[in-house]
Amino acid sequence: MTDIEGLYVYAVARGVPSPAGTGIDGAPLDVVSVGDTLSAVVHRHTGGPYTGPDDDVRRWVVEHSEVVDRVWEAGAAVLPMSFNVIVAAGADEPAGVRLESWLTANADDLLERLDLLEGRVELRVEIGLDQHEVARHDPRVDAARAELEDRPPGVQRLLRKRLEGLERDLTDALADGLYQEYRRRLAKVSEDLAENRGARSEPGIVPVLSVSLLVPREDMEAVGRELAAIRDEQAAARIRYSGPWPPYSFAERAPASGQRADRWSSGLER
């Protein structure tokens, strides 16, 4: 572990003043700025990336996100950095100078992305189907339930597994049929849509889709109305809706120039 001071970076934003408060493990926050238009919110950091027990990592990630939230809630368009982006000092160049050089070299792309995110929020939507509700009136399920009656316990256990599989198959088929429709409807009430592939559903709920939506703040109600319509149309629909959040899922999308934002930190991280 080196004792050369680096900079841990939380976010890039448009000309923010020095923020009050602290970041990970109570570290005082600072701002590195280029002119009046571009800033990085940082804390001074000695050592390597944050690693440790899972509970510590979860706490650090939350503290990182809280800093991003505060900058965003203060009204600045923000590009959140992923956890553990650290700008190291060079052999003859302090970390602050390296970060300023990086901000200057990438200013056009960074400002372009900030323009696209100005006044936008991220909304997260998960839609699933309750498999018991989907199968409630299916005659094949009714027959399978009737077959359970007056059977020995061992046979009942086997039949319940078959019933569970039948309900799941019916719900999977319906979910497959609804995916494109629901995705299209949510895309119409948002400017951009990102799939959340790692989402997990509750037992008995078959996922249809899990997405993040980029939406102008003033258009949030349109998303709520569309979700209410889906719920009214499909009794088995189970919907989770959260936000508004800073645009985490859209900060790393490629700008028009083709350079990926998740590679902008290349050469700066430890």
C-alpha positions as CSV (number, residue, x, y, z in Angstrom):
1,M,0.0,0.0,0.0
2,T,1.4,3.4,-1.0
3,D,1.4,6.5,1.2
4,I,1.2,8.8,-1.9
5,E,-2.0,10.8,-1.7
6,G,-4.5,10.2,-4.4
7,L,-8.1,11.3,-5.0
8,Y,-11.2,9.2,-4.6
9,V,-13.8,10.4,-7.1
10,Y,-17.6,10.3,-6.4
11,A,-19.0,12.2,-9.4
12,V,-18.4,14.7,-12.2
13,A,-20.8,17.6,-12.3
14,R,-21.3,21.0,-13.8
15,G,-19.6,23.7,-11.8
16,V,-20.6,22.7,-8.2
17,P,-19.4,24.7,-5.2
18,S,-17.3,22.9,-2.6
19,P,-19.8,20.6,-0.9
20,A,-20.4,20.4,2.8
21,G,-20.2,17.2,4.7
22,T,-18.2,14.0,4.4
23,G,-18.0,10.9,2.3
24,I,-16.7,7.4,2.9
25,D,-15.6,6.8,6.5
26,G,-16.2,10.5,7.3
27,A,-13.6,11.7,4.8
28,P,-14.0,15.5,4.1
29,L,-15.2,16.3,0.6
30,D,-13.4,18.6,-1.8
31,V,-13.9,19.7,-5.4
32,V,-11.4,19.7,-8.3
33,S,-12.6,22.2,-11.0
34,V,-11.7,23.1,-14.5
35,G,-12.8,26.7,-15.2
36,D,-16.4,27.4,-14.2
37,T,-18.1,24.5,-16.0
38,L,-16.7,21.2,-14.9
39,S,-16.0,19.8,-11.4
40,A,-15.2,16.5,-9.8
41,V,-16.3,15.8,-6.2
42,V,-13.5,14.0,-4.4
43,H,-11.9,13.2,-1.1
44,R,-8.2,12.9,-0.5
45,H,-7.2,9.2,-0.3
46,T,-4.1,7.4,0.7
47,G,-3.8,3.8,-0.2
48,G,-5.5,1.4,-2.6
49,P,-9.1,0.5,-3.3
50,Y,-11.6,-0.1,-0.6
51,T,-11.7,-3.8,0.2
52,G,-12.9,-5.7,3.2
53,P,-15.8,-7.7,4.7
54,D,-19.1,-7.5,2.8
55,D,-20.8,-5.4,5.5
56,D,-18.0,-2.8,5.2
57,V,-18.2,-2.8,1.4
58,R,-22.0,-2.3,1.5
59,R,-21.6,0.6,3.9
60,W,-19.0,2.2,1.7
61,V,-21.2,1.9,-1.4
62,V,-24.1,3.5,0.5
63,E,-21.8,6.4,1.7
64,H,-20.6,6.8,-1.9
65,S,-24.2,7.0,-3.2
66,E,-25.2,9.5,-0.5
67,V,-22.5,11.9,-1.7
68,V,-23.8,11.6,-5.3
69,D,-27.4,12.1,-4.1
70,R,-26.4,15.3,-2.2
71,V,-24.7,16.8,-5.2
72,W,-27.6,15.9,-7.5
73,E,-30.3,17.1,-5.0
74,A,-28.5,20.5,-4.9
75,G,-29.5,20.9,-8.5
76,A,-26.4,19.9,-10.4
77,A,-26.4,17.7,-13.4
78,V,-24.2,14.8,-12.3
79,L,-22.3,11.9,-13.8
80,P,-21.9,9.4,-10.9
81,M,-18.7,7.5,-10.9
82,S,-18.7,3.8,-10.0
83,F,-17.4,2.7,-6.5
84,N,-13.6,2.7,-6.1
85,V,-12.5,5.1,-8.8
86,I,-9.3,6.5,-7.4
87,V,-7.0,8.9,-9.2
88,A,-3.4,8.0,-8.4
89,A,-0.5,10.5,-8.3
90,G,2.1,10.1,-11.1
91,A,5.8,10.0,-10.6
92,D,6.2,13.7,-11.0
93,E,2.5,14.7,-11.0
94,P,0.1,15.1,-8.1
95,A,-3.3,13.4,-8.3
96,G,-5.1,16.8,-8.5
97,V,-3.1,17.8,-11.6
98,R,-3.8,14.4,-13.2
99,L,-7.5,14.8,-12.5
100,E,-7.5,18.4,-13.9
101,S,-5.8,17.2,-17.1
102,W,-8.3,14.4,-17.5
103,L,-11.3,16.7,-17.0
104,T,-9.8,19.1,-19.6
105,A,-9.0,16.4,-22.1
106,N,-12.5,14.9,-21.8
107,A,-14.4,18.2,-21.3
108,D,-16.4,18.0,-24.5
109,D,-17.7,14.5,-23.9
110,L,-18.4,15.1,-20.3
111,L,-20.3,18.3,-20.9
112,E,-22.2,16.6,-23.7
113,R,-23.3,13.9,-21.4
114,L,-24.2,16.4,-18.7
115,D,-26.3,18.3,-21.2
116,L,-28.2,15.1,-22.0
117,L,-28.9,14.4,-18.3
118,E,-29.8,17.9,-17.3
119,G,-33.2,17.9,-15.6
120,R,-33.5,14.2,-16.0
121,V,-34.1,11.5,-13.3
122,E,-33.8,7.8,-13.2
123,L,-36.9,5.7,-12.3
124,R,-36.6,2.0,-11.6
125,V,-39.4,-0.3,-12.6
126,E,-39.9,-4.0,-12.0
127,I,-42.9,-5.9,-13.3
128,G,-43.7,-9.5,-12.5
129,L,-46.6,-11.8,-12.5
130,D,-48.1,-13.7,-9.6
131,Q,-48.2,-17.3,-10.8
132,H,-51.0,-18.3,-8.6
133,E,-53.1,-15.4,-9.9
134,V,-52.3,-16.2,-13.5
135,A,-53.3,-19.8,-13.0
136,R,-56.4,-19.2,-10.9
137,H,-59.0,-19.8,-13.5
138,D,-57.1,-22.2,-15.8
139,P,-59.0,-25.5,-16.2
140,R,-55.8,-27.6,-16.2
141,V,-54.8,-26.1,-12.8
142,D,-58.4,-26.7,-11.5
143,A,-58.1,-30.4,-12.5
144,A,-54.6,-30.7,-10.9
145,R,-56.0,-29.2,-7.7
146,A,-58.9,-31.6,-7.7
147,E,-56.6,-34.5,-8.1
148,L,-54.9,-33.6,-4.8
149,E,-58.0,-34.4,-2.8
150,D,-58.1,-37.7,-0.8
151,R,-54.6,-38.7,-2.0
152,P,-51.9,-40.0,0.4
153,P,-49.4,-37.4,1.7
154,G,-46.5,-38.7,-0.5
155,V,-48.7,-38.6,-3.6
156,Q,-49.9,-35.1,-2.7
157,R,-46.3,-33.8,-2.4
158,L,-45.6,-35.1,-5.9
159,L,-48.8,-33.6,-7.3
160,R,-48.1,-30.3,-5.7
161,K,-44.7,-30.2,-7.4
162,R,-46.5,-30.9,-10.7
163,L,-49.1,-28.2,-9.9
164,E,-46.3,-25.7,-9.1
165,G,-44.6,-26.5,-12.4
166,L,-47.8,-26.1,-14.4
167,E,-48.5,-22.7,-12.8
168,R,-44.9,-21.6,-13.5
169,D,-45.1,-22.8,-17.2
170,L,-48.4,-20.9,-17.7
171,T,-46.9,-17.7,-16.1
172,D,-43.7,-18.0,-18.1
173,A,-45.6,-18.1,-21.3
174,L,-47.7,-15.1,-20.4
175,A,-44.6,-13.2,-19.2
176,D,-42.9,-13.9,-22.6
177,G,-45.9,-12.5,-24.4
178,L,-46.1,-9.4,-22.3
179,Y,-42.4,-8.4,-22.3
180,Q,-42.2,-6.6,-25.6
181,E,-45.5,-4.8,-25.0
182,Y,-44.6,-3.5,-21.6
183,R,-41.1,-2.6,-22.7
184,R,-42.6,-0.6,-25.7
185,R,-45.1,1.2,-23.4
186,L,-42.4,2.2,-20.9
187,A,-40.0,3.3,-23.7
188,K,-42.8,5.7,-25.0
189,V,-42.9,7.5,-21.6
190,S,-39.1,7.8,-21.2
191,E,-36.2,9.2,-23.2
192,D,-34.0,6.1,-22.6
193,L,-34.3,2.7,-21.1
194,A,-31.8,0.3,-19.6
195,E,-32.4,-3.3,-18.7
196,N,-31.5,-4.4,-15.2
197,R,-30.4,-8.0,-15.9
198,G,-29.5,-8.9,-12.3
199,A,-32.9,-8.2,-10.7
200,R,-34.3,-11.0,-8.5
201,S,-38.0,-11.7,-8.0
202,E,-39.8,-13.0,-4.9
203,P,-40.9,-16.6,-4.7
204,G,-44.1,-17.2,-6.7
205,I,-43.4,-14.1,-8.9
206,V,-42.3,-14.6,-12.5
207,P,-40.4,-11.6,-13.8
208,V,-41.6,-9.8,-16.9
209,L,-39.0,-7.0,-17.1
210,S,-36.8,-4.9,-14.8
211,V,-35.7,-1.6,-16.3
212,S,-34.3,1.8,-15.4
213,L,-35.9,4.8,-17.2
214,L,-34.4,8.2,-18.0
215,V,-37.2,10.7,-17.7
216,P,-37.5,14.5,-17.6
217,R,-38.4,15.4,-14.0
218,E,-41.6,17.0,-15.1
219,D,-42.7,13.8,-17.0
220,M,-42.5,11.5,-14.0
221,E,-46.3,11.3,-13.7
222,A,-46.7,9.9,-17.2
223,V,-44.7,6.8,-16.0
224,G,-46.9,6.4,-13.0
225,R,-50.0,6.6,-15.1
226,E,-48.7,3.9,-17.5
227,L,-47.9,1.6,-14.6
228,A,-51.4,2.2,-13.1
229,A,-52.9,1.2,-16.5
230,I,-50.8,-2.0,-16.6
231,R,-51.9,-2.9,-13.1
232,D,-55.5,-2.3,-13.9
233,E,-55.4,-4.4,-17.1
234,Q,-53.5,-7.3,-15.6
235,A,-54.7,-8.6,-12.2
236,A,-51.6,-10.8,-11.8
237,A,-49.2,-7.9,-12.4
238,R,-46.9,-7.0,-9.4
239,I,-45.1,-3.7,-9.9
240,R,-42.2,-2.2,-8.0
241,Y,-41.5,1.5,-8.7
242,S,-38.8,3.6,-7.1
243,G,-37.1,7.0,-7.6
244,P,-36.4,9.6,-8.6
245,W,-32.6,8.8,-8.5
246,P,-29.6,10.4,-10.0
247,P,-29.1,8.8,-13.5
248,Y,-26.7,6.0,-12.4
249,S,-27.7,3.7,-15.2
250,F,-27.2,6.3,-17.9
251,A,-24.0,8.1,-16.9
252,E,-21.9,5.4,-18.6
253,R,-23.7,5.3,-21.9
254,A,-21.6,6.2,-24.9
255,P,-21.7,9.9,-25.9
256,A,-22.2,10.8,-29.6
257,S,-18.4,10.7,-30.2
258,G,-18.4,7.0,-29.5
259,Q,-16.1,7.1,-26.4
260,R,-17.6,5.1,-23.5
261,A,-17.9,7.0,-20.3
262,D,-17.0,3.9,-18.3
263,R,-13.5,4.2,-19.9
264,W,-13.0,7.9,-19.3
265,S,-11.1,6.9,-16.1
266,S,-8.7,4.7,-18.0
267,G,-5.2,5.4,-16.8
268,L,-6.2,7.3,-13.7
269,E,-7.4,4.5,-11.4
270,R,-5.0,2.6,-9.1
